[in-house]
């Protein structure tokens, strides 16, 4: 993943770009940014809440901005069953 140059707004939806099996998350899962972390000389980090379709929190990882992207009009929601 490259260094992110795009600022992501607090409380905006984002899409995960990579699998995070330790969190039970897959690339293309959508979450909401709930915190930003700015450290001089480092890539901006974000805490992102990921939910199931019933509104239950699945995971809240802190990730570098390069792991995330903003949704576009070409994106469509999908569903996958997690066992």
PDB file of N, CA, C and O in Angstrom:
ATOM      1  N   UNK A   1       0.850  -1.177   0.000  1.00  0.00           N
ATOM      2  CA  UNK A   1       0.000   0.000   0.000  1.00  0.00           C
ATOM      3  C   UNK A   1       0.895   1.239   0.000  1.00  0.00           C
ATOM      4  O   UNK A   1       1.881   1.300   0.734  1.00  0.00           O
ATOM      5  N   UNK A   2       0.552   2.204  -0.809  1.00  0.00           N
ATOM      6  CA  UNK A   2       1.321   3.439  -0.876  1.00  0.00           C
ATOM      7  C   UNK A   2       0.869   4.428   0.179  1.00  0.00           C
ATOM      8  O   UNK A   2      -0.176   4.251   0.806  1.00  0.00           O
ATOM      9  N   UNK A   3       1.655   5.462   0.370  1.00  0.00           N
ATOM     10  CA  UNK A   3       1.323   6.497   1.336  1.00  0.00           C
ATOM     11  C   UNK A   3       0.116   7.302   0.861  1.00  0.00           C
ATOM     12  O   UNK A   3       0.087   7.782  -0.272  1.00  0.00           O
ATOM     13  N   UNK A   4      -0.885   7.446   1.739  1.00  0.00           N
ATOM     14  CA  UNK A   4      -2.118   8.144   1.375  1.00  0.00           C
ATOM     15  C   UNK A   4      -1.876   9.650   1.334  1.00  0.00           C
ATOM     16  O   UNK A   4      -1.265  10.219   2.237  1.00  0.00           O
ATOM     17  N   UNK A   5      -2.365  10.279   0.274  1.00  0.00           N
ATOM     18  CA  UNK A   5      -2.261  11.731   0.182  1.00  0.00           C
ATOM     19  C   UNK A   5      -3.630  12.386   0.302  1.00  0.00           C
ATOM     20  O   UNK A   5      -3.726  13.612   0.370  1.00  0.00           O
ATOM     21  N   UNK A   6      -4.692  11.580   0.328  1.00  0.00           N
ATOM     22  CA  UNK A   6      -6.057  12.095   0.410  1.00  0.00           C
ATOM     23  C   UNK A   6      -6.490  12.110   1.862  1.00  0.00           C
ATOM     24  O   UNK A   6      -6.321  11.125   2.581  1.00  0.00           O
ATOM     25  N   UNK A   7      -7.047  13.228   2.289  1.00  0.00           N
ATOM     26  CA  UNK A   7      -7.575  13.325   3.640  1.00  0.00           C
ATOM     27  C   UNK A   7      -8.986  12.748   3.662  1.00  0.00           C
ATOM     28  O   UNK A   7      -9.806  13.052   2.795  1.00  0.00           O
ATOM     29  N   UNK A   8      -9.255  11.926   4.648  1.00  0.00           N
ATOM     30  CA  UNK A   8     -10.565  11.316   4.798  1.00  0.00           C
ATOM     31  C   UNK A   8     -11.267  12.026   5.948  1.00  0.00           C
ATOM     32  O   UNK A   8     -10.706  12.161   7.036  1.00  0.00           O
ATOM     33  N   UNK A   9     -12.480  12.475   5.710  1.00  0.00           N
ATOM     34  CA  UNK A   9     -13.235  13.231   6.708  1.00  0.00           C
ATOM     35  C   UNK A   9     -13.743  12.330   7.828  1.00  0.00           C
ATOM     36  O   UNK A   9     -14.089  11.171   7.601  1.00  0.00           O
ATOM     37  N   UNK A  10     -13.781  12.876   9.030  1.00  0.00           N
ATOM     38  CA  UNK A  10     -14.347  12.193  10.178  1.00  0.00           C
ATOM     39  C   UNK A  10     -15.814  11.873   9.906  1.00  0.00           C
ATOM     40  O   UNK A  10     -16.533  12.709   9.359  1.00  0.00           O
ATOM     41  N   UNK A  11     -16.260  10.697  10.273  1.00  0.00           N
ATOM     42  CA  UNK A  11     -17.629  10.187  10.113  1.00  0.00           C
ATOM     43  C   UNK A  11     -18.020   9.901   8.671  1.00  0.00           C
ATOM     44  O   UNK A  11     -19.202   9.724   8.376  1.00  0.00           O
ATOM     45  N   UNK A  12     -17.047   9.854   7.773  1.00  0.00           N
ATOM     46  CA  UNK A  12     -17.364   9.490   6.392  1.00  0.00           C
ATOM     47  C   UNK A  12     -17.240   7.975   6.225  1.00  0.00           C
ATOM     48  O   UNK A  12     -16.529   7.308   6.977  1.00  0.00           O
ATOM     49  N   UNK A  13     -17.947   7.451   5.225  1.00  0.00           N
ATOM     50  CA  UNK A  13     -17.838   6.041   4.889  1.00  0.00           C
ATOM     51  C   UNK A  13     -16.563   5.820   4.098  1.00  0.00           C
ATOM     52  O   UNK A  13     -16.154   6.665   3.302  1.00  0.00           O
ATOM     53  N   UNK A  14     -15.940   4.674   4.327  1.00  0.00           N
ATOM     54  CA  UNK A  14     -14.734   4.284   3.612  1.00  0.00           C
ATOM     55  C   UNK A  14     -14.830   2.813   3.245  1.00  0.00           C
ATOM     56  O   UNK A  14     -15.610   2.061   3.830  1.00  0.00           O
ATOM     57  N   UNK A  15     -14.029   2.418   2.272  1.00  0.00           N
ATOM     58  CA  UNK A  15     -13.983   1.032   1.824  1.00  0.00           C
ATOM     59  C   UNK A  15     -12.577   0.501   2.072  1.00  0.00           C
ATOM     60  O   UNK A  15     -11.584   1.140   1.725  1.00  0.00           O
ATOM     61  N   UNK A  16     -12.517  -0.670   2.673  1.00  0.00           N
ATOM     62  CA  UNK A  16     -11.245  -1.325   2.985  1.00  0.00           C
ATOM     63  C   UNK A  16     -10.618  -1.885   1.713  1.00  0.00           C
ATOM     64  O   UNK A  16     -11.306  -2.504   0.901  1.00  0.00           O
ATOM     65  N   UNK A  17      -9.322  -1.672   1.538  1.00  0.00           N
ATOM     66  CA  UNK A  17      -8.618  -2.102   0.330  1.00  0.00           C
ATOM     67  C   UNK A  17      -7.900  -3.439   0.472  1.00  0.00           C
ATOM     68  O   UNK A  17      -7.411  -3.971  -0.525  1.00  0.00           O
ATOM     69  N   UNK A  18      -7.819  -3.997   1.674  1.00  0.00           N
ATOM     70  CA  UNK A  18      -7.093  -5.247   1.878  1.00  0.00           C
ATOM     71  C   UNK A  18      -7.816  -6.109   2.905  1.00  0.00           C
ATOM     72  O   UNK A  18      -8.624  -5.612   3.689  1.00  0.00           O
ATOM     73  N   UNK A  19      -7.517  -7.400   2.891  1.00  0.00           N
ATOM     74  CA  UNK A  19      -8.081  -8.316   3.877  1.00  0.00           C
ATOM     75  C   UNK A  19      -7.406  -8.109   5.222  1.00  0.00           C
ATOM     76  O   UNK A  19      -6.194  -7.906   5.291  1.00  0.00           O
ATOM     77  N   UNK A  20      -8.189  -8.161   6.285  1.00  0.00           N
ATOM     78  CA  UNK A  20      -7.682  -8.132   7.659  1.00  0.00           C
ATOM     79  C   UNK A  20      -8.277  -9.329   8.393  1.00  0.00           C
ATOM     80  O   UNK A  20      -9.212  -9.169   9.178  1.00  0.00           O
ATOM     81  N   UNK A  21      -7.743 -10.534   8.145  1.00  0.00           N
ATOM     82  CA  UNK A  21      -8.340 -11.745   8.719  1.00  0.00           C
ATOM     83  C   UNK A  21      -8.385 -11.742  10.241  1.00  0.00           C
ATOM     84  O   UNK A  21      -9.298 -12.319  10.832  1.00  0.00           O
ATOM     85  N   UNK A  22      -7.412 -11.103  10.883  1.00  0.00           N
ATOM     86  CA  UNK A  22      -7.395 -11.049  12.347  1.00  0.00           C
ATOM     87  C   UNK A  22      -8.562 -10.243  12.909  1.00  0.00           C
ATOM     88  O   UNK A  22      -8.914 -10.382  14.080  1.00  0.00           O
ATOM     89  N   UNK A  23      -9.163  -9.395  12.063  1.00  0.00           N
ATOM     90  CA  UNK A  23     -10.322  -8.591  12.455  1.00  0.00           C
ATOM     91  C   UNK A  23     -11.622  -9.148  11.872  1.00  0.00           C
ATOM     92  O   UNK A  23     -12.705  -8.640  12.162  1.00  0.00           O
ATOM     93  N   UNK A  24     -11.511 -10.200  11.044  1.00  0.00           N
ATOM     94  CA  UNK A  24     -12.685 -10.748  10.382  1.00  0.00           C
ATOM     95  C   UNK A  24     -13.191  -9.860   9.263  1.00  0.00           C
ATOM     96  O   UNK A  24     -14.381  -9.876   8.949  1.00  0.00           O
ATOM     97  N   UNK A  25     -12.296  -9.077   8.652  1.00  0.00           N
ATOM     98  CA  UNK A  25     -12.672  -8.133   7.602  1.00  0.00           C
ATOM     99  C   UNK A  25     -12.029  -8.520   6.277  1.00  0.00           C
ATOM    100  O   UNK A  25     -10.914  -9.042   6.238  1.00  0.00           O
ATOM    101  N   UNK A  26     -12.751  -8.256   5.196  1.00  0.00           N
ATOM    102  CA  UNK A  26     -12.247  -8.515   3.847  1.00  0.00           C
ATOM    103  C   UNK A  26     -12.167  -7.210   3.072  1.00  0.00           C
ATOM    104  O   UNK A  26     -12.865  -6.244   3.380  1.00  0.00           O
ATOM    105  N   UNK A  27     -11.307  -7.195   2.065  1.00  0.00           N
ATOM    106  CA  UNK A  27     -11.251  -6.058   1.156  1.00  0.00           C
ATOM    107  C   UNK A  27     -12.650  -5.805   0.619  1.00  0.00           C
ATOM    108  O   UNK A  27     -13.396  -6.747   0.354  1.00  0.00           O
ATOM    109  N   UNK A  28     -13.000  -4.567   0.460  1.00  0.00           N
ATOM    110  CA  UNK A  28     -14.300  -4.080  -0.013  1.00  0.00           C
ATOM    111  C   UNK A  28     -15.355  -3.976   1.078  1.00  0.00           C
ATOM    112  O   UNK A  28     -16.477  -3.556   0.795  1.00  0.00           O
ATOM    113  N   UNK A  29     -15.030  -4.351   2.334  1.00  0.00           N
ATOM    114  CA  UNK A  29     -15.967  -4.086   3.430  1.00  0.00           C
ATOM    115  C   UNK A  29     -16.040  -2.580   3.646  1.00  0.00           C
ATOM    116  O   UNK A  29     -15.041  -1.876   3.496  1.00  0.00           O
ATOM    117  N   UNK A  30     -17.221  -2.091   3.995  1.00  0.00           N
ATOM    118  CA  UNK A  30     -17.419  -0.657   4.214  1.00  0.00           C
ATOM    119  C   UNK A  30     -17.526  -0.363   5.703  1.00  0.00           C
ATOM    120  O   UNK A  30     -18.159  -1.108   6.452  1.00  0.00           O
ATOM    121  N   UNK A  31     -16.900   0.729   6.121  1.00  0.00           N
ATOM    122  CA  UNK A  31     -16.952   1.161   7.510  1.00  0.00           C
ATOM    123  C   UNK A  31     -17.086   2.675   7.588  1.00  0.00           C
ATOM    124  O   UNK A  31     -17.169   3.363   6.571  1.00  0.00           O
ATOM    125  N   UNK A  32     -17.104   3.180   8.825  1.00  0.00           N
ATOM    126  CA  UNK A  32     -17.244   4.613   9.078  1.00  0.00           C
ATOM    127  C   UNK A  32     -16.054   5.093   9.907  1.00  0.00           C
ATOM    128  O   UNK A  32     -15.731   4.502  10.938  1.00  0.00           O
ATOM    129  N   UNK A  33     -15.408   6.160   9.458  1.00  0.00           N
ATOM    130  CA  UNK A  33     -14.270   6.737  10.179  1.00  0.00           C
ATOM    131  C   UNK A  33     -14.782   7.400  11.459  1.00  0.00           C
ATOM    132  O   UNK A  33     -15.670   8.251  11.413  1.00  0.00           O
ATOM    133  N   UNK A  34     -14.210   7.003  12.607  1.00  0.00           N
ATOM    134  CA  UNK A  34     -14.634   7.578  13.885  1.00  0.00           C
ATOM    135  C   UNK A  34     -13.521   8.352  14.589  1.00  0.00           C
ATOM    136  O   UNK A  34     -13.773   9.009  15.599  1.00  0.00           O
ATOM    137  N   UNK A  35     -12.293   8.281  14.070  1.00  0.00           N
ATOM    138  CA  UNK A  35     -11.189   9.041  14.660  1.00  0.00           C
ATOM    139  C   UNK A  35     -10.069   9.152  13.643  1.00  0.00           C
ATOM    140  O   UNK A  35      -9.877   8.273  12.803  1.00  0.00           O
ATOM    141  N   UNK A  36      -9.326  10.266  13.736  1.00  0.00           N
ATOM    142  CA  UNK A  36      -8.153  10.496  12.885  1.00  0.00           C
ATOM    143  C   UNK A  36      -6.941  10.679  13.779  1.00  0.00           C
ATOM    144  O   UNK A  36      -7.048  11.226  14.876  1.00  0.00           O
ATOM    145  N   UNK A  37      -5.779  10.217  13.307  1.00  0.00           N
ATOM    146  CA  UNK A  37      -4.533  10.342  14.059  1.00  0.00           C
ATOM    147  C   UNK A  37      -3.473  10.951  13.157  1.00  0.00           C
ATOM    148  O   UNK A  37      -3.112  10.377  12.130  1.00  0.00           O
ATOM    149  N   UNK A  38      -2.983  12.107  13.547  1.00  0.00           N
ATOM    150  CA  UNK A  38      -1.944  12.797  12.783  1.00  0.00           C
ATOM    151  C   UNK A  38      -0.659  12.795  13.608  1.00  0.00           C
ATOM    152  O   UNK A  38      -0.609  13.360  14.701  1.00  0.00           O
ATOM    153  N   UNK A  39       0.383  12.151  13.069  1.00  0.00           N
ATOM    154  CA  UNK A  39       1.698  12.119  13.704  1.00  0.00           C
ATOM    155  C   UNK A  39       2.691  12.643  12.676  1.00  0.00           C
ATOM    156  O   UNK A  39       2.792  12.114  11.569  1.00  0.00           O
ATOM    157  N   UNK A  40       3.417  13.679  13.051  1.00  0.00           N
ATOM    158  CA  UNK A  40       4.388  14.293  12.148  1.00  0.00           C
ATOM    159  C   UNK A  40       5.314  13.242  11.542  1.00  0.00           C
ATOM    160  O   UNK A  40       5.916  12.444  12.260  1.00  0.00           O
ATOM    161  N   UNK A  41       5.422  13.252  10.217  1.00  0.00           N
ATOM    162  CA  UNK A  41       6.327  12.344   9.515  1.00  0.00           C
ATOM    163  C   UNK A  41       5.748  10.971   9.216  1.00  0.00           C
ATOM    164  O   UNK A  41       6.390  10.162   8.545  1.00  0.00           O
ATOM    165  N   UNK A  42       4.540  10.697   9.707  1.00  0.00           N
ATOM    166  CA  UNK A  42       3.910   9.395   9.454  1.00  0.00           C
ATOM    167  C   UNK A  42       2.605   9.580   8.691  1.00  0.00           C
ATOM    168  O   UNK A  42       2.017  10.662   8.692  1.00  0.00           O
ATOM    169  N   UNK A  43       2.172   8.530   8.052  1.00  0.00           N
ATOM    170  CA  UNK A  43       0.899   8.528   7.342  1.00  0.00           C
ATOM    171  C   UNK A  43      -0.247   8.715   8.336  1.00  0.00           C
ATOM    172  O   UNK A  43      -0.211   8.164   9.436  1.00  0.00           O
ATOM    173  N   UNK A  44      -1.251   9.483   7.955  1.00  0.00           N
ATOM    174  CA  UNK A  44      -2.418   9.680   8.808  1.00  0.00           C
ATOM    175  C   UNK A  44      -3.105   8.347   9.039  1.00  0.00           C
ATOM    176  O   UNK A  44      -3.267   7.554   8.112  1.00  0.00           O
ATOM    177  N   UNK A  45      -3.511   8.100  10.287  1.00  0.00           N
ATOM    178  CA  UNK A  45      -4.210   6.876  10.646  1.00  0.00           C
ATOM    179  C   UNK A  45      -5.667   7.170  10.966  1.00  0.00           C
ATOM    180  O   UNK A  45      -6.028   8.300  11.295  1.00  0.00           O
ATOM    181  N   UNK A  46      -6.495   6.141  10.864  1.00  0.00           N
ATOM    182  CA  UNK A  46      -7.927   6.290  11.092  1.00  0.00           C
ATOM    183  C   UNK A  46      -8.460   5.091  11.869  1.00  0.00           C
ATOM    184  O   UNK A  46      -8.122   3.949  11.558  1.00  0.00           O
ATOM    185  N   UNK A  47      -9.285   5.345  12.871  1.00  0.00           N
ATOM    186  CA  UNK A  47     -10.063   4.278  13.490  1.00  0.00           C
ATOM    187  C   UNK A  47     -11.366   4.191  12.711  1.00  0.00           C
ATOM    188  O   UNK A  47     -12.043   5.195  12.492  1.00  0.00           O
ATOM    189  N   UNK A  48     -11.708   2.968  12.293  1.00  0.00           N
ATOM    190  CA  UNK A  48     -12.873   2.757  11.445  1.00  0.00           C
ATOM    191  C   UNK A  48     -13.777   1.711  12.090  1.00  0.00           C
ATOM    192  O   UNK A  48     -13.327   0.616  12.429  1.00  0.00           O
ATOM    193  N   UNK A  49     -15.060   2.057  12.258  1.00  0.00           N
ATOM    194  CA  UNK A  49     -16.039   1.096  12.768  1.00  0.00           C
ATOM    195  C   UNK A  49     -16.651   0.344  11.595  1.00  0.00           C
ATOM    196  O   UNK A  49     -17.140   0.943  10.637  1.00  0.00           O
ATOM    197  N   UNK A  50     -16.613  -0.977  11.689  1.00  0.00           N
ATOM    198  CA  UNK A  50     -17.253  -1.844  10.707  1.00  0.00           C
ATOM    199  C   UNK A  50     -18.436  -2.520  11.397  1.00  0.00           C
ATOM    200  O   UNK A  50     -18.314  -3.009  12.520  1.00  0.00           O
ATOM    201  N   UNK A  51     -19.590  -2.542  10.707  1.00  0.00           N
ATOM    202  CA  UNK A  51     -20.837  -3.046  11.270  1.00  0.00           C
ATOM    203  C   UNK A  51     -21.378  -4.204  10.444  1.00  0.00           C
ATOM    204  O   UNK A  51     -21.046  -4.359   9.269  1.00  0.00           O
ATOM    205  N   UNK A  52     -22.226  -5.022  11.089  1.00  0.00           N
ATOM    206  CA  UNK A  52     -23.009  -5.991  10.320  1.00  0.00           C
ATOM    207  C   UNK A  52     -24.293  -5.302   9.869  1.00  0.00           C
ATOM    208  O   UNK A  52     -24.499  -4.130  10.184  1.00  0.00           O
ATOM    209  N   UNK A  53     -25.155  -5.997   9.143  1.00  0.00           N
ATOM    210  CA  UNK A  53     -26.372  -5.379   8.610  1.00  0.00           C
ATOM    211  C   UNK A  53     -27.414  -5.074   9.671  1.00  0.00           C
ATOM    212  O   UNK A  53     -28.393  -4.380   9.394  1.00  0.00           O
ATOM    213  N   UNK A  54     -27.217  -5.587  10.893  1.00  0.00           N
ATOM    214  CA  UNK A  54     -28.137  -5.282  11.990  1.00  0.00           C
ATOM    215  C   UNK A  54     -27.652  -4.114  12.837  1.00  0.00           C
ATOM    216  O   UNK A  54     -28.301  -3.736  13.812  1.00  0.00           O
ATOM    217  N   UNK A  55     -26.495  -3.537  12.460  1.00  0.00           N
ATOM    218  CA  UNK A  55     -25.971  -2.383  13.172  1.00  0.00           C
ATOM    219  C   UNK A  55     -25.032  -2.719  14.317  1.00  0.00           C
ATOM    220  O   UNK A  55     -24.625  -1.829  15.064  1.00  0.00           O
ATOM    221  N   UNK A  56     -24.682  -4.001  14.467  1.00  0.00           N
ATOM    222  CA  UNK A  56     -23.743  -4.411  15.509  1.00  0.00           C
ATOM    223  C   UNK A  56     -22.310  -4.154  15.059  1.00  0.00           C
ATOM    224  O   UNK A  56     -21.957  -4.428  13.912  1.00  0.00           O
ATOM    225  N   UNK A  57     -21.487  -3.629  15.956  1.00  0.00           N
ATOM    226  CA  UNK A  57     -20.085  -3.393  15.619  1.00  0.00           C
ATOM    227  C   UNK A  57     -19.364  -4.728  15.487  1.00  0.00           C
ATOM    228  O   UNK A  57     -19.440  -5.581  16.371  1.00  0.00           O
ATOM    229  N   UNK A  58     -18.660  -4.895  14.364  1.00  0.00           N
ATOM    230  CA  UNK A  58     -17.897  -6.102  14.082  1.00  0.00           C
ATOM    231  C   UNK A  58     -16.441  -5.917  14.494  1.00  0.00           C
ATOM    232  O   UNK A  58     -15.833  -6.817  15.073  1.00  0.00           O
ATOM    233  N   UNK A  59     -15.883  -4.737  14.190  1.00  0.00           N
ATOM    234  CA  UNK A  59     -14.476  -4.452  14.495  1.00  0.00           C
ATOM    235  C   UNK A  59     -14.248  -2.945  14.419  1.00  0.00           C
ATOM    236  O   UNK A  59     -14.962  -2.227  13.719  1.00  0.00           O
ATOM    237  N   UNK A  60     -13.228  -2.480  15.163  1.00  0.00           N
ATOM    238  CA  UNK A  60     -12.836  -1.071  15.127  1.00  0.00           C
ATOM    239  C   UNK A  60     -11.305  -0.999  15.048  1.00  0.00           C
ATOM    240  O   UNK A  60     -10.649  -0.610  16.015  1.00  0.00           O
ATOM    241  N   UNK A  61     -10.742  -1.373  13.896  1.00  0.00           N
ATOM    242  CA  UNK A  61      -9.288  -1.303  13.760  1.00  0.00           C
ATOM    243  C   UNK A  61      -8.811   0.123  13.499  1.00  0.00           C
ATOM    244  O   UNK A  61      -9.563   0.956  12.993  1.00  0.00           O
ATOM    245  N   UNK A  62      -7.568   0.391  13.845  1.00  0.00           N
ATOM    246  CA  UNK A  62      -6.903   1.642  13.483  1.00  0.00           C
ATOM    247  C   UNK A  62      -5.987   1.316  12.311  1.00  0.00           C
ATOM    248  O   UNK A  62      -5.134   0.432  12.400  1.00  0.00           O
ATOM    249  N   UNK A  63      -6.176   2.043  11.209  1.00  0.00           N
ATOM    250  CA  UNK A  63      -5.529   1.710   9.946  1.00  0.00           C
ATOM    251  C   UNK A  63      -4.883   2.927   9.310  1.00  0.00           C
ATOM    252  O   UNK A  63      -5.351   4.049   9.504  1.00  0.00           O
ATOM    253  N   UNK A  64      -3.807   2.720   8.548  1.00  0.00           N
ATOM    254  CA  UNK A  64      -3.252   3.827   7.766  1.00  0.00           C
ATOM    255  C   UNK A  64      -4.205   4.178   6.632  1.00  0.00           C
ATOM    256  O   UNK A  64      -4.944   3.320   6.147  1.00  0.00           O
ATOM    257  N   UNK A  65      -4.188   5.417   6.217  1.00  0.00           N
ATOM    258  CA  UNK A  65      -5.064   5.879   5.150  1.00  0.00           C
ATOM    259  C   UNK A  65      -4.902   5.116   3.852  1.00  0.00           C
ATOM    260  O   UNK A  65      -5.845   5.040   3.064  1.00  0.00           O
ATOM    261  N   UNK A  66      -3.736   4.550   3.609  1.00  0.00           N
ATOM    262  CA  UNK A  66      -3.503   3.803   2.368  1.00  0.00           C
ATOM    263  C   UNK A  66      -4.269   2.484   2.329  1.00  0.00           C
ATOM    264  O   UNK A  66      -4.316   1.841   1.281  1.00  0.00           O
ATOM    265  N   UNK A  67      -4.863   2.069   3.432  1.00  0.00           N
ATOM    266  CA  UNK A  67      -5.684   0.854   3.478  1.00  0.00           C
ATOM    267  C   UNK A  67      -7.141   1.163   3.133  1.00  0.00           C
ATOM    268  O   UNK A  67      -7.970   0.255   3.081  1.00  0.00           O
ATOM    269  N   UNK A  68      -7.458   2.435   2.898  1.00  0.00           N
ATOM    270  CA  UNK A  68      -8.841   2.872   2.744  1.00  0.00           C
ATOM    271  C   UNK A  68      -9.024   3.699   1.484  1.00  0.00           C
ATOM    272  O   UNK A  68      -8.082   4.302   0.969  1.00  0.00           O
ATOM    273  N   UNK A  69     -10.269   3.713   0.995  1.00  0.00           N
ATOM    274  CA  UNK A  69     -10.627   4.626  -0.081  1.00  0.00           C
ATOM    275  C   UNK A  69     -12.058   5.094   0.149  1.00  0.00           C
ATOM    276  O   UNK A  69     -12.826   4.464   0.876  1.00  0.00           O
ATOM    277  N   UNK A  70     -12.396   6.196  -0.478  1.00  0.00           N
ATOM    278  CA  UNK A  70     -13.754   6.716  -0.399  1.00  0.00           C
ATOM    279  C   UNK A  70     -14.634   5.984  -1.403  1.00  0.00           C
ATOM    280  O   UNK A  70     -14.152   5.584  -2.463  1.00  0.00           O
ATOM    281  N   UNK A  71     -15.912   5.803  -1.092  1.00  0.00           N
ATOM    282  CA  UNK A  71     -16.832   5.188  -2.056  1.00  0.00           C
ATOM    283  C   UNK A  71     -17.061   6.097  -3.261  1.00  0.00           C
ATOM    284  O   UNK A  71     -16.901   7.315  -3.178  1.00  0.00           O
ATOM    285  N   UNK A  72     -17.434   5.484  -4.372  1.00  0.00           N
ATOM    286  CA  UNK A  72     -17.768   6.226  -5.585  1.00  0.00           C
ATOM    287  C   UNK A  72     -19.146   5.776  -6.071  1.00  0.00           C
ATOM    288  O   UNK A  72     -19.720   4.831  -5.531  1.00  0.00           O
ATOM    289  N   UNK A  73     -19.673   6.448  -7.082  1.00  0.00           N
ATOM    290  CA  UNK A  73     -20.975   6.065  -7.639  1.00  0.00           C
ATOM    291  C   UNK A  73     -20.919   4.708  -8.338  1.00  0.00           C
ATOM    292  O   UNK A  73     -21.964   4.125  -8.626  1.00  0.00           O
ATOM    293  N   UNK A  74     -19.721   4.196  -8.617  1.00  0.00           N
ATOM    294  CA  UNK A  74     -19.577   2.882  -9.247  1.00  0.00           C
ATOM    295  C   UNK A  74     -19.658   1.738  -8.232  1.00  0.00           C
ATOM    296  O   UNK A  74     -19.762   0.577  -8.627  1.00  0.00           O
ATOM    297  N   UNK A  75     -19.613   2.047  -6.934  1.00  0.00           N
ATOM    298  CA  UNK A  75     -19.672   1.010  -5.890  1.00  0.00           C
ATOM    299  C   UNK A  75     -21.115   0.580  -5.644  1.00  0.00           C
ATOM    300  O   UNK A  75     -22.040   1.391  -5.703  1.00  0.00           O
ATOM    301  N   UNK A  76     -21.289  -0.717  -5.367  1.00  0.00           N
ATOM    302  CA  UNK A  76     -22.588  -1.269  -5.014  1.00  0.00           C
ATOM    303  C   UNK A  76     -22.429  -2.090  -3.741  1.00  0.00           C
ATOM    304  O   UNK A  76     -21.458  -2.834  -3.600  1.00  0.00           O
ATOM    305  N   UNK A  77     -23.382  -1.960  -2.805  1.00  0.00           N
ATOM    306  CA  UNK A  77     -23.290  -2.789  -1.596  1.00  0.00           C
ATOM    307  C   UNK A  77     -23.507  -4.260  -1.931  1.00  0.00           C
ATOM    308  O   UNK A  77     -24.290  -4.591  -2.822  1.00  0.00           O
ATOM    309  N   UNK A  78     -22.826  -5.121  -1.229  1.00  0.00           N
ATOM    310  CA  UNK A  78     -22.987  -6.564  -1.386  1.00  0.00           C
ATOM    311  C   UNK A  78     -23.091  -7.192  -0.008  1.00  0.00           C
ATOM    312  O   UNK A  78     -22.828  -6.544   1.006  1.00  0.00           O
ATOM    313  N   UNK A  79     -23.470  -8.438   0.018  1.00  0.00           N
ATOM    314  CA  UNK A  79     -23.599  -9.162   1.279  1.00  0.00           C
ATOM    315  C   UNK A  79     -22.783 -10.436   1.184  1.00  0.00           C
ATOM    316  O   UNK A  79     -22.765 -11.099   0.146  1.00  0.00           O
ATOM    317  N   UNK A  80     -22.100 -10.778   2.283  1.00  0.00           N
ATOM    318  CA  UNK A  80     -21.398 -12.074   2.358  1.00  0.00           C
ATOM    319  C   UNK A  80     -21.696 -12.662   3.733  1.00  0.00           C
ATOM    320  O   UNK A  80     -21.811 -11.933   4.718  1.00  0.00           O
ATOM    321  N   UNK A  81     -21.818 -13.973   3.790  1.00  0.00           N
ATOM    322  CA  UNK A  81     -22.097 -14.662   5.035  1.00  0.00           C
ATOM    323  C   UNK A  81     -20.780 -14.969   5.724  1.00  0.00           C
ATOM    324  O   UNK A  81     -19.875 -15.537   5.113  1.00  0.00           O
ATOM    325  N   UNK A  82     -20.664 -14.593   7.003  1.00  0.00           N
ATOM    326  CA  UNK A  82     -19.466 -14.856   7.787  1.00  0.00           C
ATOM    327  C   UNK A  82     -19.805 -15.965   8.768  1.00  0.00           C
ATOM    328  O   UNK A  82     -20.740 -15.843   9.559  1.00  0.00           O
ATOM    329  N   UNK A  83     -19.050 -17.030   8.712  1.00  0.00           N
ATOM    330  CA  UNK A  83     -19.298 -18.168   9.629  1.00  0.00           C
ATOM    331  C   UNK A  83     -18.417 -18.102  10.845  1.00  0.00           C
ATOM    332  O   UNK A  83     -18.495 -18.973  11.712  1.00  0.00           O
TER     333      UNK A  83
END
